[in-house]
């Protein structure tokens, strides 16, 4: 049953996990490396990943013998290295021969639809009805698309110095998020 309250709750939870506003420095950095970000493509791929994980996520992981915690640790490592790139100004991730692949990796996955998002979607299934989760995902995808489309405008407003400072600050925050995700899922 469609519930506005549940849609709002799911949307806010996903909004905080996806953290597209916090990813703006990463998006700007990726845009500089690749030349352009394909907003529609990145949003569509992230949406497909989220919906596949909503309906089949646990089954897919079980098929490969992977638990959600291991998946989250793998995602945390990718986020960690993205953070290192941002803070140190080095390039660890190579976009292939086609710079347009940046819209998929690392933007759509793991930045937008990463391990944290997927783990959250699985958790939300226990608490909310599927139709409300679907609506919450759609609300977030719309917001992601708008932010990706506006990344050039945001970059111009920040200027080079502002973008550099923001990139380093959010790089440290991304490192902290990666370490937290790693710590939460490591079983000692």
C-alpha positions as CSV (number, residue, x, y, z in Angstrom):
1,X,0.0,0.0,0.0
2,X,1.4,3.4,-1.0
3,X,2.1,5.5,2.0
4,X,3.5,9.1,1.8
5,X,5.0,8.8,5.2
6,X,6.9,5.6,4.3
7,X,8.0,7.0,0.9
8,X,9.4,10.1,2.8
9,X,11.1,7.9,5.4
10,X,12.7,5.7,2.7
11,X,13.7,8.7,0.6
12,X,15.4,10.4,3.6
13,X,17.3,7.2,4.6
14,X,18.5,6.6,1.0
15,X,19.3,10.3,0.6
16,X,21.6,10.2,3.6
17,X,23.3,7.0,2.4
18,X,23.7,8.0,-1.3
19,X,24.9,11.5,-0.1
20,X,24.9,13.0,-3.6
21,X,25.5,16.5,-2.2
22,X,28.6,15.3,-0.4
23,X,29.8,13.6,-3.6
24,X,29.8,16.9,-5.6
25,X,33.6,17.3,-5.2
26,X,34.1,13.7,-6.5
27,X,31.8,14.3,-9.4
28,X,33.7,17.5,-10.3
29,X,37.0,15.6,-10.1
30,X,35.6,12.7,-12.3
31,X,34.3,15.3,-14.7
32,X,37.8,16.8,-15.0
33,X,39.4,13.4,-15.7
34,X,36.8,12.2,-18.1
35,X,35.9,15.4,-19.8
36,X,32.1,14.9,-19.3
37,X,29.7,13.1,-17.1
38,X,26.7,11.5,-18.8
39,X,24.1,12.3,-16.2
40,X,21.3,10.3,-17.7
41,X,23.5,7.2,-18.2
42,X,24.9,7.4,-14.6
43,X,21.4,7.8,-13.1
44,X,19.9,5.0,-15.2
45,X,22.7,2.5,-14.4
46,X,22.5,3.4,-10.7
47,X,18.7,3.0,-10.8
48,X,19.0,-0.4,-12.5
49,X,21.6,-1.5,-9.9
50,X,19.3,-0.4,-7.0
51,X,16.2,-2.0,-8.4
52,X,18.0,-5.3,-9.2
53,X,19.3,-5.3,-5.7
54,X,15.9,-4.5,-4.3
55,X,14.3,-7.5,-6.0
56,X,17.3,-9.9,-6.4
57,X,20.2,-8.7,-4.2
58,X,20.3,-11.3,-1.5
59,X,19.7,-14.1,-4.1
60,X,22.6,-12.8,-6.3
61,X,25.0,-12.6,-3.4
62,X,24.0,-16.0,-2.2
63,X,24.5,-17.4,-5.7
64,X,28.1,-16.3,-5.5
65,X,28.4,-17.4,-1.9
66,X,28.9,-13.7,-0.8
67,X,27.3,-12.3,2.3
68,X,26.2,-8.7,2.5
69,X,29.1,-7.8,4.9
70,X,31.7,-9.0,2.5
71,X,30.0,-7.0,-0.3
72,X,30.1,-3.9,1.9
73,X,33.8,-4.4,2.7
74,X,34.6,-4.6,-1.0
75,X,32.6,-1.4,-1.6
76,X,34.4,0.3,1.3
77,X,37.8,-0.4,-0.3
78,X,36.7,1.2,-3.5
79,X,35.4,4.3,-1.6
80,X,38.7,4.4,0.4
81,X,40.8,4.6,-2.8
82,X,38.5,7.3,-4.3
83,X,39.1,9.3,-1.0
84,X,42.9,8.8,-1.3
85,X,42.8,10.1,-4.8
86,X,40.9,13.2,-3.7
87,X,43.1,14.0,-0.7
88,X,46.5,13.3,-2.4
89,X,45.6,14.5,-5.9
90,X,46.8,11.3,-7.4
91,X,45.1,9.0,-9.9
92,X,44.6,5.3,-9.0
93,X,41.6,4.6,-11.1
94,X,42.1,4.6,-14.8
95,X,39.2,5.2,-17.0
96,X,39.5,2.8,-19.9
97,X,40.0,3.8,-23.5
98,X,36.5,5.3,-23.3
99,X,36.3,8.2,-20.8
100,X,32.5,7.8,-20.9
101,X,32.8,4.7,-18.8
102,X,33.4,7.0,-15.8
103,X,29.7,7.6,-15.8
104,X,29.3,3.9,-14.8
105,X,32.4,3.1,-12.7
106,X,33.0,4.7,-10.3
107,X,30.1,7.1,-10.5
108,X,27.0,4.9,-10.9
109,X,28.7,2.2,-8.9
110,X,30.0,2.4,-6.2
111,X,29.5,6.2,-5.6
112,X,25.7,6.4,-6.1
113,X,24.6,2.7,-5.9
114,X,27.4,1.3,-3.8
115,X,27.6,-1.2,-1.0
116,X,26.1,1.2,1.5
117,X,23.1,1.9,-0.7
118,X,22.5,-1.8,-1.5
119,X,22.8,-2.9,2.1
120,X,20.4,-0.2,3.1
121,X,17.9,-1.3,0.4
122,X,18.0,-4.9,1.7
123,X,17.5,-3.5,5.3
124,X,14.6,-1.3,4.2
125,X,12.8,-4.4,2.8
126,X,12.3,-5.7,6.3
127,X,10.6,-2.5,7.4
128,X,8.8,-0.9,4.5
129,X,6.5,-2.2,1.7
130,X,8.2,-2.6,-1.7
131,X,6.1,0.0,-3.5
132,X,7.2,2.7,-1.0
133,X,10.9,1.6,-1.4
134,X,10.5,1.8,-5.2
135,X,9.1,5.4,-4.8
136,X,11.9,6.4,-2.5
137,X,14.5,5.1,-4.9
138,X,12.8,7.1,-7.8
139,X,12.8,10.3,-5.7
140,X,16.5,9.9,-5.0
141,X,17.3,9.1,-8.6
142,X,15.6,12.3,-9.7
143,X,17.6,14.3,-7.2
144,X,20.8,12.5,-8.3
145,X,20.1,13.4,-11.9
146,X,19.5,17.1,-11.1
147,X,22.8,17.3,-9.1
148,X,24.8,15.5,-11.9
149,X,23.3,17.8,-14.5
150,X,24.1,20.9,-12.4
151,X,27.7,19.8,-11.7
152,X,29.2,22.2,-14.3
153,X,27.2,25.1,-12.8
154,X,28.3,24.1,-9.3
155,X,31.9,23.9,-10.4
156,X,31.8,27.4,-11.9
157,X,30.3,28.8,-8.7
158,X,32.9,27.2,-6.5
159,X,35.9,28.2,-8.6
160,X,39.2,26.3,-8.8
161,X,40.3,27.1,-5.3
162,X,36.9,26.3,-3.8
163,X,36.7,23.0,-5.7
164,X,40.2,22.0,-4.5
165,X,39.4,22.7,-0.9
166,X,36.1,21.0,-1.1
167,X,37.6,18.0,-2.9
168,X,40.2,17.5,-0.1
169,X,37.7,18.0,2.7
170,X,35.2,15.6,1.2
171,X,38.1,13.2,0.4
172,X,38.8,12.9,4.1
173,X,35.1,12.5,4.8
174,X,34.9,9.8,2.2
175,X,37.9,8.0,3.8
176,X,36.1,8.2,7.1
177,X,32.9,6.7,5.6
178,X,34.9,4.0,3.9
179,X,36.7,3.1,7.2
180,X,33.4,3.1,9.1
181,X,31.8,0.8,6.5
182,X,34.8,-1.5,6.7
183,X,34.8,-1.5,10.5
184,X,31.0,-2.1,10.7
185,X,31.3,-5.2,8.5
186,X,34.6,-6.8,9.6
187,X,34.1,-9.7,11.9
188,X,37.1,-10.3,14.1
